[in-house]
Structure formats: structure tokens, C-alpha cells
Amino acid sequence: MKGSIGFIAVGQAGGNIGSMFEKKGHSVIYFNTSQEDLKTLTGAKHTHHIKGGEGCNKDRNKAKDLIIDDFESILQQVTEKLTEEFIFVIFSSGGGTGSGSSPMLIDLLIQNTEKRVGAITIIPSEEETIRTYVNSYECFQELEAIDDLCATFVLDNNKQEDKLNINSMFVSQFSAFIGLSEHTHVRGNIDQAEIKEMLSTRGATVITKMNKPEKSADSTANLINSFKSGIFAPIESDRVVQYIGLSYSVPIEMEALCKEMGDPYDIYQGQNDTTTICILCGLSYPYTAIEKMKEKVQASQIRVVKNIEATQTARLQDDISFLPPKRTRTAPKVNPNLEDEPSSESAPDRKQINKNIFDKYKKQPK
């Protein structure tokens, strides 16, 4: 199953997670607008500096413009270097390069390739800035609107102080999930077709992994609590879930699990001897966490506007000069007699679908 999944790591946060997947043998392409960020990826096989980029300093629109200008080259890199059936795009929702470019890039890849494309993203911690929250909210607005998007994994930087540990835990859990078909057991197993079905399912997806305990008492309650204390954004209370995948090393009460998480369309079960791995697919996006970011932005709106206006208002109005003005000679305007620039050739024809996507993601003036 590992050979069926490749990754596109966008921005610095995406690069951190992508490098962990590459060490596990996956194909990864790293895209960044910053040469400096790419230089930190020691041992990376495929890197691509987005043409014209010098970093995006959390400017989502700048990232979109750069992707539009360099998309033909980006598409060529993807089609040549990622032959896998699935591609997951990894990025932070609150930054500049990843947040601004990734939803549009996902949309374009879905329309221009035969790949199944999913997302791995990160919501910012409560210590982040207002601009980061605005970026994250707008990023999820765009993700939510993408047709045919596969599974979306939403990591939560509030869950642990060490963000790199969150990344490492996710890579471990994801690897355990896609490796479930290797656990064959006389009492049942989860096969590759079922794993692909779960990866293809639209909506949020979460994973938990527990080592086999010495005693199996309270194993179901422990499993439910592991979702609540895990590294993913909090699960919505609406009990929306499409699939449950469960490979258990100790007995799990499925009725109790469904009562807590929701009644799925289908359940895929298997057994193994070492760990319990559970996957919930087709969940609602973490709207509660996203709404909290919006509320923080709205609460700070007046203060932010006031601060910006304070630096744009001229307050030194009085003239205290007492010397007469100097006489100055006005230099004649110079006519350089430059030849008219030749009219540029029309840009190469792109598919109308790409133009529509480009236009959709450009910020419309208010």
C-alpha cells in the first residue's frame, strides 16, 4: 500500500512532515516559495522552488499568484515524479505559501490528473496571531468547496507543545493505518481495497493507535478517550461518520463506539496481535475549532483596524518653517526616445478549466 501513496509538501510545515514520510520510503516533492526553507531539507530527493518566490510572509494572495505563474512547471514535476495512485498535499492552514497555494493546487491536480488527491493540514495554536487565524479560516473555506477532494487530515497544534512531536506521531499513525493489510488474521483483516476506500472518502479523517495493554478492561473507553486526547482537531459532536476502520488487539465494543462517534455507512474490521488501530472517515470538518478562530478575529477587529489607521493618518500638520524657500531650476523633461516595446505574444492557451480555477482563487476586490 505504501507504493500507492505519494506526497506534495508545500511550505516549511509541509516540508517537515514530508521529510518524515520520505524517510519511510514514500515519494515526496517539496514546493516552496522560499529558497532558504528548501535548503533546510537535507537529503530531499525532489525539491522545486516556485518561480519568482522569495517567501510569502503569510500573504495568501501572493502564494496564489506564484502558483498560477508556475503551474505548468509544477504539473510537469508532479506527473513525472509522482506515479502513485494517491497524492496527499501537506501544508499549514495558517501560513502563507502552504495556506495560500495548497487548496488551489489540490483543485488543479484533481482537474488535470487522474490522481486521487487528499489533504494533510494543520490548524494554528491559540498563541498564534490574528493574521494566522484569518489565513486558516480562509484556507478551510476553500478546501470545503473543492469537489472530489479525498480524505482530509487536520492536525491541531494546540494538542501538544512540541509541534514536531505532533508531526512524528501523525506519520507513525498514518503508516500504521496504510499498513493494516499486512496484518492477516484468521478472525479477519482489513484489505487494501478497504484502505483505499477510506482514503478516498471526502471529509475529515482521524486515526488513533494504542499498544496492546496487559489488561483489556476498559479498552473501549480508552479507545474513545484516545480520539479526544489525540493530535487531531476535535471531532464534531454531530456524530457524522461514513466509515469506521478497526484493527483490534483487544476486544472493542462496537456498539459503544458507534454510540459515541456515530452510525457509519460501513465498518471494516480486522484483528492483529500487537496494536489497536482505529480510523474514522467522512467526518465533518472541525467547524467548532474553525469558528473559535473566527471569533478571535472578530473580537480583535476594532483594535487591528485602529492600529493600522494610526500609522496611516498624518498628524504633523503645522508648518514651523521660517526660512524663505530656495529658488530652484526646473530641469527639462528628457525624452529618451525609447522604441515602443514589441507587443508580447499571447500567453500559451491553457485549458479553460484551469483559467476558471485561477479566477476562482484570486481575491476579488471588495
N, C-alpha and C positions, 0 to 999 in steps of 0.2 A: 504493500500500500504506500510505502514511503516514496516509491518511484512515480507515484501518480500525482504528487503534490509539490509544486514549486512556489517560490515566494518572491514578491517585489517589496523591497524595504525602502520606504520613502522618508527622507529626513533623518535627523540624528536618532530619535527614539526608535524609528523603524529599523535603522541600522543596527542598533544594539540587540534587538530581538532577532533580526535576520542573521546576524553573525552566529548566534547560538544554534539556529536551525542549520546553517551551513556546516558547522562543526559536527552535526549529526548526519551529514551526508546528503542534505537537500540542495537542490539548485536554487540559488538566490541571485537576484540582480538588485544592486543598490543604486537608487536615484537620489540625487541631491542637488540643490542649487548652490551649495557651499563646497568649494574645493577643500577647505580646511576640515570639514566634517568627514569627507570621504577619505582623507589621509589618515584618519584615526582607525580606519577599518583594516588593520593589518591582516594579511592573509586572504582578503576578499578576492574572489576569482573574477567577478563581473561587476565593475562599477561604471557609472555613467554620470558625468557632470552635465546637468541640464544647461543647454547653451544660453549664454548671456547672464547666468545666475551668479550672484555674489552673496547669497544668503537672502532670506526674505524678511528678517526681523519681525516675524509674526504678522506679516501682511499677506492675507489670503489671496487678494486680488493680484498681487504681484506674482505669486506662485502660479495662479491660473494662466496668466498671460505667458509666462515662460513655458509652461507645458504646451499651450496652443502652438507657440512658435517652433517647438522642438518635437512635436508629436510624431512626425514621420520617422525621425531617428529613434525615438523611444519605441515605437511599434516594431521597427526592424529589430531592435535589440531583443524585445520580448519574443518575437516569432522565431528568431534564430537560436536563442539561448535557453528558452523555457519550452520544452516539448511536452511537459506534463499535462494531464487532463485538467487538473485543478490549479488555479493560481489564487493565493491569498495575498492581498495588499496590506502591508503593515505600516501603521502611521499613528502619530499622536493627533488627537482631535483638537488640541488647544494651541498648537504651534503655528508656524507659517507655511513652510514648504509642504509638510505632510497633510496638515489640515486643509490647506487651500487647494492642493492639486489632486489629492487621492480620490475624493468622490468623483470628480470629472474623469480622472484616469480610469477608474473602475468602469464607469459608464461607457467610455470609449472602447475599452478592451472587450466588454460584453458585445458591443455592436460590430467590432472589427475582427474578432477572432471566434474560434469555436470553443474556447476555454470556458470552464465554469469558474466564475470569479466570486470570491468572498472577501471579507474584510476582517482585519485584526486591528483594533484601535484602543485608545487609552483616554479615559476621562481625567481631567486635572484634579489635583488635591484641593482642599479647602484653603490652602495657603497661597494659591495662585492669584494672579492679577485679574482685574476686571476684563482686560483685553483678551486674556486666555479663555475666560468664560464665554465671551462673545464669540470667539473663534470656534469653540467647541459646540456651542448651540447651533451656529450656522452650519457647521460640518454635519451634524446629525440631521438637520433639516434636509440637506442634500442627499445624504445616504438613504434616508427614509423614502425618498422619491424615486430611487433607481429601480427600474423594472428588472426582473430576472437576477437580482443580487442573491448570492447564496448565503451561507451562514455568516453571521457577524459575531465576533468575539469581542466583548467590551471589558477591558481590564480597568481596574479602579485604583488610582494612585493614593486614595485615602486608606486603603486596606493595610498597607504596611509603610513604615518609614523608609525602608530600603527599596527603592524602585527597581533596582537591578535584580533584587531577590524576587520581586513580583514577576519580572520577565523570565527569570530562570524557572520558577515554579510553573509558569504557563507553558513553556517549551516542554517541560517534563510531562505535564498533564496531556498536552496535545499529542505528544509522541506516544504516550501510553494508550490514548484513545485510538489513534490510527493503527496501532499495533495489536488491537484486540483480536483480529482474525488469526493471529498466530497462537492464541490460547485455545487449543482444541480440547474439548472435554466431553466425556460420554453423556453428560447431562445437558449438553447444549453449548453452542458458541455463537458469537456474533461474526458474520462473514463480511467480506469486502463490499458486497453489494449493499448491505445494510449500512455500513460505514459511509459509503458514498451517498446514500440517500439522506443520511443525517447531515453530511457536509453540504449537500445541495439545498437544504431546507432554508427558506427565507426567514429572517427574524434573528433574534439574539440566541446565542448558544452558550451554555456554561458546562464546565466539567469539574468533577471532584474526584480525588483519588485518595483512598485510605489503605494503609497497610493492614494485613490480616491481624486482628487482635488476638491475644491469648484467650480471651473470653468473648463469646459472641453476644452476651447480654447487651441490650440497648443498641444493637447495631443499626437498626432503622433510625432511631432518634439521632444517633451520632452522624449518620449519613445526611439527614436533613439539616442538622446544625452545621455540617461541613460546607454546605452550599451558602449558608448565611454568613459564615466566617471566612469564606474563601476570598480569592483575589479578584473576582469579577464584580462588576457593578451590581448593586442589589436587584434581586429578582422582583418584578412587579407582583402585587397581591391579587391580580386579576385572574390567576390560575389558567392563563393561556399557555398551552404547550401542545406541540404537534407530535413529537416523538420522545420517548424515553428509551435510552440505551443503558443496560445494566449488566455488567460482568461482575459477579459477586464471589467473594471468597468465604463469606459468612452469610447465613440466611437473612434476607431482607423482606419485610412485609410490604409487598407491592401495593396493597390496598391503602395502607397508611401513607405510603409515599405519594400516591395519587391524590389522596385526600388533602395533602399539604400543597402539592405542586400543580395539580390539575389533572383532568382526564384526557390522556393523549389519544390521537388517532390510532397509534400503534405502539407496541412495546417490543423492543429487541432485547433478548436476554441470553446470557451465557454464564459459564462458571469458570473460574480459574483458582489456582491453589495459593496465590500469594497476595493479591490486592483486590480491593473492590473499586471499580471504576464506574461512575455513573455520568451520563450525558443527558441534558435537557435541551431539546431543539425546538425551534419555532416559537420561542418566547417573544413577548412584547419587548420592544426596546426599553431601556431603563429610563422611562419617562419621568419618574419621580426625581431621580438624580439630576436629570437634564433640566427639569423645572426649577430645582433649587438653584442651579446656576443662573437661570433667567431672573429669578427673584433677587439674587445678589446684584446682578447687573442693574436691575430697575431701582433697587434701593440706593445705588451709588450714582445713578444717572445725573441727578441735580448737581452733586459735588463735582463730578467729572466735567460736565459742561461748564460749570462756573470756573474751574481751574483753567480750562482751555481758553475761555473768553478773557480771563485775566491777563493772559500773555499776548492777546491779540488786540487789546484796547490801548490806544495811545493816551497816556495820562500826563505827559510833559508838554503842555500846550503853551505855556508862557514863553514869550521871546525876551531874553535878557541881554541880547547883543546890543552894544552901544557904539561900535565902530562902523563907519560908513562902508558900504560894500565896495570891493575892489572892482575896477574895470576889467573886463575880460574880453578877449577877442574870440569871436565865434569862428571856429575852423570850418572851412567849406566842406560840404559833404563830398565824399570821394565816391566816384562811380567806378567800381572795379571792372566793369565791362565783362563780367563773367559770362561765359556762354551758358545758355539755358541747359539745364540738366536734361539729358535724354530721358524720355518717358520710360519708366520701368516697365519691364514685361509683366504681363498679368501673372499673378501667382498660379502655380500649378493647380489644376482642378482637383478639388477634394470631393469625397463623397458628400452628398447633401446631408446625410445623417450626421457626419462629423461637424459640419457647419452649424447644424441645429444644436448639437450638444455644446459647442463652443459658445454660441449665443446664449444658451440657457444658463451657463455658469458665470457669464460676465455680469458684474454688478451693474444693475440698471440704475440710472440716476433718479434720485427722489424728486 
